[in-house]
């Protein structure tokens, strides 16, 4: 949130001073600051600086909205709210690095404003990269946890749906079938699985001889 507000305010200020200090313009009166620190040489360079400031304004607005979304996603631990911020930050950070390098080349570094902006964006660019890496790793972790929870839920639903069929539909189960008691079923099952015992042969008794 702070980054979006900082980049938006500095971009609006850059647009204002670039418009006021365009080539061929003259100003009279008292001002709170001087426009001498604005590059007014080549008009193509000025137009690129103006375009950079305009794109930064739109990027800061998108970053502000997605930052509010990701704060709610962090509170609820929902990884779906991370996507918009990751995409926005993934585009905004490289763009600001390119704009920062270009502005540091074309602007005159003898003025304090340009030096402060250069050092500030040097710090912000490093923090932006680190913040994106941390949030992306957290997004991957939450995504993995959600997948494990979905797999566990699917397994529990499958087991609960098959609970009745596992214990009640086998032919050898001791349930009442056809109005017969459980004893008949057990006896029939026992007889079906009994081993055949060969009949015993009776040998004639030997008579005692006296």
C-alpha positions as CSV (number, residue, x, y, z in Angstrom):
1,X,0.0,0.0,0.0
2,X,2.8,2.4,0.9
3,X,4.6,1.6,-2.4
4,X,1.5,2.3,-4.4
5,X,0.8,5.6,-2.7
6,X,4.5,6.6,-3.0
7,X,4.8,5.8,-6.7
8,X,1.4,7.4,-7.5
9,X,2.3,10.7,-5.8
10,X,5.8,10.9,-7.2
11,X,4.4,10.1,-10.7
12,X,1.7,12.8,-10.5
13,X,4.3,15.3,-9.3
14,X,6.6,14.3,-12.3
15,X,3.7,14.8,-14.7
16,X,3.0,18.2,-13.3
17,X,6.6,19.5,-13.5
18,X,7.2,18.0,-16.9
19,X,4.1,19.8,-18.2
20,X,5.1,23.0,-16.6
21,X,8.7,22.8,-17.8
22,X,8.0,21.8,-21.4
23,X,10.3,23.4,-24.0
24,X,9.3,27.0,-24.9
25,X,7.3,27.6,-21.8
26,X,7.9,30.6,-19.5
27,X,6.7,31.2,-16.0
28,X,6.6,34.3,-13.9
29,X,5.7,34.8,-10.3
30,X,6.5,33.0,-7.0
31,X,6.6,29.2,-6.8
32,X,7.3,26.9,-4.0
33,X,10.0,25.1,-6.0
34,X,12.1,25.7,-9.1
35,X,11.6,23.8,-12.3
36,X,15.3,23.8,-13.2
37,X,15.7,20.2,-12.1
38,X,13.4,18.9,-14.9
39,X,15.1,17.7,-18.1
40,X,14.0,20.1,-20.9
41,X,16.5,19.2,-23.6
42,X,15.2,16.8,-26.3
43,X,11.5,16.7,-26.5
44,X,11.5,12.9,-27.2
45,X,13.3,12.4,-23.9
46,X,10.7,14.5,-22.2
47,X,7.9,12.6,-23.8
48,X,9.3,9.3,-22.7
49,X,9.6,10.6,-19.1
50,X,6.0,11.8,-19.3
51,X,4.8,8.4,-20.6
52,X,6.8,6.6,-17.8
53,X,5.0,8.8,-15.2
54,X,1.6,8.1,-16.7
55,X,2.1,4.4,-16.8
56,X,3.4,4.5,-13.2
57,X,0.2,6.2,-12.1
58,X,-2.0,3.5,-13.7
59,X,0.3,0.8,-12.2
60,X,0.1,2.3,-8.7
61,X,-3.7,2.3,-8.9
62,X,-3.7,-1.4,-9.9
63,X,-1.2,-2.2,-7.2
64,X,-3.3,-0.4,-4.5
65,X,-6.4,-2.4,-5.4
66,X,-4.6,-5.8,-5.5
67,X,-2.8,-5.0,-2.3
68,X,-6.2,-4.5,-0.6
69,X,-7.3,-7.9,-2.1
70,X,-4.2,-9.7,-0.9
71,X,-4.6,-8.4,2.6
72,X,-8.0,-10.1,2.9
73,X,-6.5,-13.2,1.3
74,X,-3.7,-13.3,3.8
75,X,-6.3,-13.1,6.7
76,X,-8.4,-15.9,5.3
77,X,-5.4,-17.9,3.9
78,X,-6.9,-18.2,0.5
79,X,-4.4,-18.6,-2.3
80,X,-6.8,-17.4,-5.0
81,X,-6.5,-13.9,-3.8
82,X,-2.7,-13.9,-4.4
83,X,-2.9,-14.2,-8.2
84,X,-3.9,-10.7,-9.0
85,X,-1.3,-9.2,-6.8
86,X,1.4,-11.5,-8.1
87,X,0.6,-10.6,-11.7
88,X,0.4,-6.9,-11.0
89,X,3.6,-6.9,-9.0
90,X,5.3,-9.1,-11.5
91,X,4.6,-6.5,-14.2
92,X,5.0,-3.4,-12.1
93,X,8.5,-4.3,-10.7
94,X,10.3,-4.8,-14.0
95,X,8.7,-1.8,-15.4
96,X,9.8,0.4,-12.5
97,X,13.3,-1.0,-12.8
98,X,13.5,0.0,-16.5
99,X,12.0,3.4,-15.8
100,X,14.4,4.0,-12.9
101,X,17.4,3.2,-15.0
102,X,16.2,5.4,-17.9
103,X,15.4,8.4,-15.5
104,X,18.8,8.1,-13.8
105,X,20.5,8.3,-17.2
106,X,18.6,11.3,-18.7
107,X,18.1,13.3,-15.6
108,X,20.8,15.6,-14.1
109,X,22.1,14.2,-10.9
110,X,23.3,17.5,-9.5
111,X,19.8,18.3,-8.1
112,X,18.7,16.9,-4.7
113,X,15.3,15.8,-6.0
114,X,16.8,13.4,-8.6
115,X,19.3,12.0,-6.1
116,X,16.5,11.3,-3.5
117,X,14.3,9.7,-6.2
118,X,17.2,7.6,-7.4
119,X,18.1,6.3,-3.9
120,X,14.5,5.7,-3.0
121,X,13.7,3.6,-6.0
122,X,16.9,1.7,-5.6
123,X,15.7,0.6,-2.2
124,X,12.1,0.0,-3.4
125,X,13.2,-2.1,-6.3
126,X,15.2,-4.5,-4.1
127,X,12.3,-4.7,-1.6
128,X,9.8,-5.3,-4.5
129,X,11.8,-8.3,-5.8
130,X,12.1,-9.8,-2.3
131,X,8.4,-9.2,-1.5
132,X,7.3,-10.9,-4.8
133,X,9.6,-14.0,-4.1
134,X,8.2,-14.3,-0.5
135,X,4.6,-14.0,-1.6
136,X,5.0,-16.4,-4.4
137,X,6.6,-19.0,-2.1
138,X,3.6,-18.5,0.3
139,X,1.2,-18.9,-2.6
140,X,2.9,-22.3,-3.6
141,X,2.7,-23.5,0.0
142,X,-1.0,-22.7,0.4
143,X,-1.7,-24.2,-3.0
144,X,0.0,-27.5,-1.9
145,X,-2.0,-27.5,1.4
146,X,-5.3,-27.0,-0.5
147,X,-4.5,-29.9,-2.8
148,X,-3.8,-32.2,0.1
149,X,-7.0,-31.1,1.8
150,X,-9.0,-31.8,-1.4
151,X,-7.4,-35.2,-1.8
152,X,-8.2,-36.1,1.8
153,X,-11.8,-34.9,1.5
154,X,-12.3,-36.9,-1.7
155,X,-10.9,-40.0,0.0
156,X,-13.2,-39.6,3.0
157,X,-16.2,-39.0,0.7
158,X,-15.4,-42.2,-1.3
159,X,-15.0,-44.3,1.9
160,X,-18.3,-43.0,3.3
161,X,-20.2,-43.7,0.1
162,X,-18.8,-47.2,0.0
163,X,-19.4,-48.0,3.7
164,X,-22.7,-49.7,3.2
165,X,-21.7,-51.8,0.2
166,X,-18.5,-53.1,1.9
167,X,-20.3,-54.7,4.8
168,X,-23.8,-55.4,3.5
169,X,-23.7,-56.8,0.0
170,X,-21.5,-59.9,0.3
171,X,-23.1,-63.3,-0.2
172,X,-21.3,-64.7,2.9
173,X,-22.6,-62.0,5.2
174,X,-24.8,-63.2,8.1
175,X,-27.8,-61.1,7.2
176,X,-31.3,-62.2,7.1
177,X,-32.3,-63.2,3.6
178,X,-35.6,-64.5,2.2
179,X,-37.3,-64.6,5.7
180,X,-34.8,-67.2,7.0
181,X,-32.9,-66.7,10.2
182,X,-29.3,-66.1,10.5
183,X,-28.7,-69.7,11.7
184,X,-29.7,-71.2,8.4
185,X,-27.5,-68.9,6.5
186,X,-24.5,-69.8,8.7
187,X,-25.2,-73.5,8.4
188,X,-25.5,-73.2,4.6
189,X,-22.3,-71.3,4.4
190,X,-20.6,-73.8,6.7
191,X,-21.8,-76.7,4.6
192,X,-20.7,-75.1,1.4
193,X,-17.2,-74.6,2.8
194,X,-16.9,-78.0,4.7
195,X,-14.4,-80.6,3.6
196,X,-15.7,-83.9,2.4
197,X,-14.9,-86.6,5.0
198,X,-14.5,-90.1,3.6
199,X,-16.9,-92.7,5.3
200,X,-15.3,-95.0,7.8
201,X,-15.2,-98.7,6.9
202,X,-16.4,-101.0,9.7
203,X,-14.2,-104.1,10.0
204,X,-15.9,-107.3,11.3
205,X,-15.2,-108.1,14.9
206,X,-13.1,-111.2,15.4
207,X,-14.9,-113.8,17.5
208,X,-13.0,-115.0,20.5
209,X,-12.0,-118.6,20.3
210,X,-12.0,-120.6,23.4
